Amino acid sequence: MATHKLLLLPGDGIGPEVMHEVEKIVEWFRKRGVGFETETDLVGGTAYDAHGAAISEQAMERAQDADAVLFGAVGGPKWDGVPYAVRPEAGLLRLRKDLGLFANLRPAICYPALADASSLKREVVEGLDIMIVRELTGGVYFGEPKEIVTLEDGSQRAVDTQLYTTKEVERITRVAFDLAKKRRNKVSSAEKSNVMKTGVFWRQVVTRIHKAEFSDVELEHVLADNCAMQLVRNPKQFDVIVTDNLFGDILSDIAAMLTGSLGMLPSASLGAEDPKTGSRKALYEPVHGSAPDIAGKGLANPIAMIGSFGMALRYSFGLLEEADRLDDAIARVLASGTRTKDIAGPGMNAVGTKELGDAIIKELDARS
């Protein structure tokens, strides 16, 4: 039996509470013959309290050795005053950098039972299932120079540099096309080729890779601002959207809110494929933050965290049947009306974090 090595980094705030529900599901699969080896370590504020750093060297070694990392959430008012270099968020940034996680996968799925929770009309979002593939390690967030300088006349000038290389665009493009082939076979590439040289370059590289390697997949080019508008007007026209770091940051948050709650959305960050094993370094995390206002109260919605584990089953471990089973259990729980407060409609009896996790386990039992 193959053993899958999973590192759990619960983090701060509600992170430990929602991660505990994942641990229950990992154990459920383990009892049914799926080989999981799990380790747990600190990240974020809790790591700073213990080690004076947002993630320890030991935790980084464990992350490098793991088949997948499951990350909860970091941050909170307690650590607002710590030095910038060791702020809780620095732990996540180091994981992304040292593991080489360049491809951020952000699914936006609207379960039929939750269509009324969206701010858009039911018919616009019901059945929504799109995937945004965001380039995560290049672009304007990392380009140099990045500075604020004082000029001779005393005024100031700020500069951020948008920079991409051929390799960076090629590899994120291939991830998007590979995903589309397993979905509805359509990729929408979003950039600003009308006003940005990097946009012109992005479009040229995507077009070349499509023609040479993925001509059987439908490709459309869309300006990023128009893509944002179309996500609100008619989101179901999209399947896979591939875009750069800046526009991906914006478009993925727009797509997230189409579903009604950040508490529902998982994400994955993938590295380059190992040419020998075909595996990738990978980190999975819920889109929501640490929610310190409800931490420790048992109110947090664990579905995004559980869904992140579902993505690990699918993309890191190749356990497609198990991933489908877990996704189906989540959908059935929601259809039954069992909800946490953030997604409970009028007149519904909202349950807590543990109760929702238990309901998903019950549904898994019912179909096992």
C-alpha positions in Angstrom: 0.0 0.0 0.0 1.4 3.4 -1.0 2.0 5.8 1.8 1.1 9.5 1.3 3.1 11.9 3.5 1.0 14.9 4.6 2.2 17.8 6.7 -0.5 19.7 8.6 0.2 23.3 9.5 -2.9 24.5 11.4 -1.6 28.0 12.1 -3.5 30.7 14.0 -7.1 31.7 14.8 -9.6 29.3 13.4 -6.9 27.3 11.7 -6.6 24.6 14.4 -10.4 24.2 14.6 -10.9 23.6 10.9 -7.8 21.5 10.6 -9.1 19.2 13.3 -12.1 18.3 11.1 -9.7 17.4 8.3 -7.8 15.1 10.7 -11.0 13.2 11.3 -11.5 12.7 7.6 -7.9 11.7 7.1 -8.4 9.0 9.8 -11.7 7.9 8.1 -9.8 7.2 4.9 -6.9 5.6 6.7 -9.2 3.1 8.4 -10.4 2.1 4.9 -7.0 1.3 3.6 -5.7 4.7 2.3 -2.1 5.0 3.5 -1.6 8.4 5.1 1.4 9.4 7.2 0.8 12.8 8.9 3.0 15.2 10.8 1.9 18.5 12.4 4.0 21.6 13.0 3.7 25.3 13.7 3.3 28.3 11.3 2.5 31.9 11.6 2.0 33.6 15.0 2.2 30.3 17.0 5.6 29.6 15.3 6.7 33.1 16.2 5.8 32.6 19.8 7.7 29.3 19.9 10.7 30.0 17.7 10.8 33.8 17.0 10.1 33.1 13.3 7.0 32.6 11.2 8.1 29.1 10.4 11.0 27.0 11.8 13.7 25.3 9.8 12.4 22.0 11.1 9.0 22.7 9.7 10.5 23.8 6.4 12.4 20.5 6.2 9.2 18.6 6.9 7.4 20.6 4.1 10.2 19.7 1.7 9.9 16.1 2.6 6.1 15.9 2.4 4.0 14.8 -0.6 1.6 17.7 0.2 1.3 20.5 2.8 -2.1 21.3 4.3 -2.1 24.9 5.6 -4.8 26.5 7.9 -4.6 30.2 8.4 -2.2 32.7 10.0 -2.3 36.1 11.7 -4.2 38.0 14.3 -4.1 41.2 16.4 -1.8 39.5 18.9 1.1 39.7 16.3 0.3 43.1 14.8 3.5 44.6 16.4 6.0 42.0 15.4 8.8 42.9 13.0 7.8 42.8 9.4 10.3 40.1 8.4 8.8 37.6 11.0 5.1 38.6 10.7 2.8 35.5 10.6 2.2 35.8 6.8 5.9 35.5 6.2 5.6 31.7 7.0 3.2 31.2 4.0 5.4 33.4 1.7 8.5 31.3 2.6 6.6 28.1 1.9 5.6 29.3 -1.5 9.1 30.5 -2.3 11.2 27.6 -1.0 8.8 25.0 -2.4 8.7 26.8 -5.8 4.9 27.0 -5.8 4.2 29.0 -9.0 0.7 27.8 -9.9 -2.2 28.9 -7.7 -5.4 27.0 -8.4 -8.5 28.7 -7.1 -11.8 26.9 -7.9 -15.1 28.7 -7.6 -17.9 26.3 -7.1 -21.5 27.2 -6.3 -23.4 24.3 -4.9 -27.1 24.4 -5.9 -28.1 24.4 -2.2 -26.2 27.6 -1.7 -27.1 29.5 -4.8 -29.3 31.9 -2.8 -26.3 32.8 -0.6 -24.6 34.6 -3.5 -25.2 38.3 -4.1 -26.0 37.5 -7.7 -29.2 35.9 -9.0 -29.6 32.2 -8.6 -29.7 31.5 -12.3 -26.4 33.3 -12.8 -24.4 31.2 -10.3 -26.3 27.9 -9.7 -24.0 25.1 -10.8 -21.0 27.4 -11.3 -17.7 25.5 -11.6 -14.7 27.5 -12.8 -11.0 27.3 -12.1 -8.7 30.3 -11.9 -5.0 29.5 -12.5 -2.9 32.3 -11.1 0.8 32.7 -11.7 2.1 33.1 -8.1 5.9 33.8 -8.1 6.4 36.5 -10.8 4.9 39.7 -12.0 4.5 43.0 -10.3 4.6 41.7 -6.7 8.2 40.5 -7.2 9.7 42.5 -10.1 12.6 44.9 -9.4 13.0 47.8 -9.0 10.4 48.1 -6.3 10.9 51.3 -4.4 9.7 54.7 -3.2 12.3 57.4 -3.8 12.6 61.1 -3.0 13.3 63.3 -6.0 15.4 66.5 -6.0 12.4 68.8 -5.7 11.3 66.9 -2.6 8.4 65.1 -4.2 8.4 61.3 -4.3 8.1 58.6 -6.9 6.9 55.0 -6.4 7.8 52.2 -8.7 6.6 48.6 -9.0 7.9 46.6 -11.9 5.8 44.1 -13.9 8.3 41.4 -15.1 7.7 38.0 -16.8 10.1 35.6 -18.5 9.2 33.1 -21.3 9.7 30.2 -18.9 7.3 31.6 -16.3 4.5 32.1 -18.7 5.1 28.8 -20.5 4.8 26.7 -17.3 1.7 28.4 -15.9 0.1 28.1 -19.4 0.8 24.3 -19.5 -0.8 23.8 -16.1 -4.0 25.6 -17.3 -4.2 23.6 -20.5 -3.6 20.3 -18.7 -6.4 21.2 -16.2 -8.8 22.2 -19.0 -8.3 18.8 -20.7 -9.7 17.1 -17.5 -12.6 19.6 -17.3 -14.6 21.2 -20.2 -11.6 21.8 -22.5 -11.6 25.6 -22.6 -9.0 28.1 -21.4 -9.5 31.9 -21.2 -6.3 33.8 -20.9 -6.6 37.2 -19.2 -4.1 40.0 -19.7 -4.0 43.7 -20.7 -2.3 43.4 -24.1 -4.0 46.6 -25.2 -1.9 48.8 -22.8 0.9 46.6 -21.4 3.9 45.1 -23.0 3.9 42.3 -20.6 0.3 41.7 -21.7 1.4 41.5 -25.4 4.2 39.1 -24.4 1.8 37.0 -22.3 -0.6 36.6 -25.2 2.2 35.7 -27.6 3.5 32.9 -25.4 0.1 31.5 -24.5 -0.8 31.5 -28.3 2.4 29.7 -29.2 2.1 27.0 -26.5 -1.5 26.4 -27.5 -0.7 26.0 -31.2 2.3 23.7 -30.5 1.0 21.5 -27.7 -2.7 22.0 -26.9 -4.5 22.8 -30.2 -7.3 20.4 -29.2 -8.2 22.7 -26.3 -10.4 25.8 -27.0 -8.5 29.1 -26.3 -9.8 32.6 -26.0 -8.0 35.8 -25.1 -9.8 38.2 -22.9 -8.7 41.6 -21.5 -8.5 41.3 -17.7 -10.9 44.2 -17.0 -13.5 42.7 -19.3 -12.9 39.3 -17.6 -13.8 40.9 -14.3 -17.0 42.3 -15.7 -17.9 39.0 -17.4 -17.4 37.1 -14.1 -20.2 39.1 -12.6 -22.4 39.2 -15.7 -22.1 35.6 -16.9 -19.6 33.6 -15.0 -20.6 30.2 -16.3 -19.2 31.0 -19.7 -15.7 30.3 -18.2 -14.0 27.0 -17.5 -10.3 27.6 -16.8 -9.0 31.2 -16.5 -5.2 31.6 -16.6 -3.7 34.9 -15.7 -0.7 36.7 -14.1 -0.1 37.4 -10.4 -1.8 40.8 -10.1 -4.9 40.1 -12.2 -5.1 36.6 -10.7 -5.3 38.1 -7.2 -8.2 40.3 -8.2 -10.1 37.9 -10.5 -9.9 35.0 -8.0 -11.4 37.2 -5.2 -14.3 38.3 -7.5 -14.9 34.6 -8.4 -14.8 33.7 -4.7 -17.7 36.0 -3.8 -19.9 34.6 -6.6 -20.3 31.5 -4.4 -21.6 33.3 -1.4 -19.0 32.7 1.2 -15.2 32.6 1.5 -15.7 29.8 4.0 -16.5 27.4 1.1 -13.5 27.8 -1.1 -10.3 25.7 -1.1 -7.1 26.5 -3.1 -3.9 24.8 -4.2 -0.5 26.0 -5.0 1.6 23.7 -7.1 5.3 23.6 -8.0 7.1 22.2 -11.1 6.7 18.6 -12.1 9.6 16.3 -11.0 10.8 14.8 -14.3 11.6 11.5 -12.6 8.5 11.0 -10.5 5.9 13.2 -12.1 5.0 14.6 -8.7 4.9 18.3 -7.7 5.5 20.1 -4.5 2.1 21.3 -3.3 0.4 23.4 -0.6 -3.4 23.4 0.0 -5.2 26.0 2.0 -8.6 27.5 2.5 -9.2 31.0 1.0 -10.5 32.4 4.2 -8.3 34.0 6.9 -7.7 33.3 10.5 -11.0 35.0 11.7 -9.7 35.9 15.1 -13.1 37.3 16.1 -14.6 33.7 16.2 -11.5 31.7 17.0 -12.0 29.2 19.7 -15.8 29.4 19.6 -16.5 26.4 17.4 -18.3 28.6 14.8 -16.0 28.4 11.8 -17.0 26.8 8.6 -14.6 23.9 8.0 -15.7 23.2 4.4 -12.9 25.2 2.7 -10.3 23.4 4.8 -11.9 20.0 4.1 -12.2 20.9 0.4 -8.5 21.8 0.4 -7.8 18.2 1.6 -10.0 17.1 -1.3 -7.8 18.9 -3.7 -4.8 17.2 -2.2 -6.5 13.8 -2.8 -7.0 14.8 -6.4 -3.9 16.7 -7.4 -1.1 15.3 -5.2 -2.2 11.7 -4.4 -4.1 10.8 -7.5 -7.0 9.5 -5.4 -9.7 10.6 -7.7 -12.4 8.3 -6.5 -11.8 9.3 -2.9 -11.8 13.0 -3.9 -15.1 12.6 -5.7 -16.5 10.8 -2.6 -15.5 13.6 -0.3 -16.9 16.3 -2.7 -20.2 14.4 -2.9 -20.4 14.1 0.8 -20.0 17.9 1.2 -22.7 18.5 -1.4 -25.2 16.1 0.3 -24.6 17.8 3.7 -25.3 21.2 2.2 -28.4 19.9 0.4 -29.7 18.5 3.7 -29.7 22.0 5.2 -26.9 21.5 7.6 -24.9 24.7 7.6 -22.6 26.9 9.7 -23.8 30.4 10.5 -22.0 32.1 7.6 -24.0 30.1 5.0 -27.2 29.4 7.0 -30.4 31.0 5.5 -33.3 32.5 7.4 -35.0 30.0 9.7 -32.1 27.4 9.5 -30.6 26.0 12.6 -26.9 26.8 12.2 -24.5 24.2 13.6 -20.9 24.5 14.8 -17.6 23.5 13.3 -17.5 20.0 14.9 -21.1 19.3 14.0 -20.6 20.1 10.3 -17.5 17.9 10.2 -19.4 15.1 11.9 -22.2 15.5 9.3 -19.7 15.0 6.4 -18.2 11.9 8.1 -21.8 10.6 8.5 -22.4 11.1 4.7 -19.1 9.3 3.9 -20.2 6.4 6.1 -23.6 6.3 4.4 -22.0 5.7 0.9 -19.0 3.5 2.0 
